[in-house]
Each structure stands twice: as C-alpha cells, then as structure tokens.
C-alpha cells in the first residue's frame, strides 16, 4: 500500500505527525545508532519531562520505529533502540536537523527580516 500523506485518512499522516512532533524527532536523533536507557535519553534530550518522554517512546514503539527491551531485573533495566525502519527515518530527520544547524545564522536573519516586515 502506497501512502498519501496529504490524504485526510491515510495512516502515513499520523506517523509523520509522530516523527515531526516536538519530541519525536529528537528521540529519533538521540537513539540514532545507539541503545539507551530511559534516564540516558532524558539527559540527552534537554527539557523533556519524564511523562512526555514515556509517551513519545510508547508512540514511536507503536509505530514500529523503536524496540523497548525490559531485562526483567531489579532494579528495572529497560533499553530502547531503533528498528531498521527507525534508523532509516532517524537518518532523514538527522539530515534535516543538520541542515537547520548549519544554516542557522541565515535562517535567524530571515526570521528577523520577516518579523520586521510583519510588525512583530
């Protein structure tokens, strides 16, 4: 089945929404090429709450983009890593964030110019 993200009822739209959400893309970037525990992820992604990280991880797991491994130990040890599909999409999200970071001065100037033209 080929997706059409512009179609109202296409499941691809929901996945795009999860990946491009405020925290979804950052979780994908943080997990890129590594396996991390919850606390490690939370330290790596500054500003995310425990609740929001847990929700984001659940959504990305349900989308098939990451794997949660509970080792059944005390104290609890749970690891998160990307699936092959998660790694592929993470590389694309990372490429976008890398482009933004490398063009940040230019983008900030354009943003300031636009704000001046609209009176903001």
N, C-alpha and C positions, 0 to 999 in steps of 0.2 A: 504494500500500500504506500503510495507516494503522498506525502503530507502537503498541505497548503496552509501555511501559517496565517495567511490573510483571511481564510475561511473561518467564520464565527465558531463552528463546532469542531474544528479539526484539533485532535489531541496535541499536535505539534505546537499549537499556540500556548497550551498550558505548560509544556516542557520549556519552551522559550521563556515564558514568564518566570519559571523557577530558576533557570540558568542566569537570566539577566536581572533577577531581583537584587535588592540592595546587598544581601549577604550571600546569595547563591553563587555568584561568580567568584567572590572572594574565597569561599570554601573550596571551590574547584581549583583555584590558583594555589591555595595553601597546601592542598593534598597532591598537587601535581608531582608525580614521580616519587611519592613517599607514603609511608604508613605512619599515621599519627594517632595518639590518644586524644580524648576529649580535651583535657587540660592543655595539651600541647597546641591543639588547634585554637583554643580560646586565647592563649598567649600570643600566638602568631597573628591572629586577626584582631587588632586593637579595636576596642569599642563595642564588640558584640557581647550581648548578655548570654548567660547560660541558657536561659529559656529559648532565646532566638536561635542560638547555635543548635540546640537539640531539635527544634522544629525544622530548621534548614537541613540538618543531616537526615531527618526522617523523610522529608520530601524528596531529597536527592536519592536516597536509598530506594524509595518507592518508584522513582523514575528509572531505576536501573543504572544509575551513574556512580554509585559507590556501594561498597560492601562493609557492613558492620560485623566485626568478629568479636564475640564475647567469649573469653577464655575460661569462664566459669571458675574464677579464682576469688579468694578472699585475701585482701581487699579486691574489689572488682577491677578487672582489666579488660577494657574494650578498645579495640583498634579500628580505625577507619582507613580505607584505601579506595582508590578509584578503580572501577571496572575498565576494561578496554574502551568501551564507549565513553566512559567518564574521562579517561586520559585523552581521548581524541578531542572531545569538546573542550576540555581544560586547555589544551594546546591552542585552540582557537580563541578562547576567552583571554588567555595569557597574551596572545599576539595583539589583541585589541588593547589590553591594558598597557602593554609595552609601547604600542604606538602612541597612546594617550600620554604616557610618561615622557616619551622622547619629544613630543610636540607641545608639552605643557606651557612653556612661555608664550608660544604663538597662540595657543587656544585661550590662555588667560587674557592676552591682549585683545583678541577678537571678542571675547566675552565683555571686557570693559568697554570696547567700542560700541557694541550692541546696546549695552546698558545706557551709555551716554546718548545714543540716538533715540531711545525709547523713553528717556527721562527717569529711568530707575535709579 
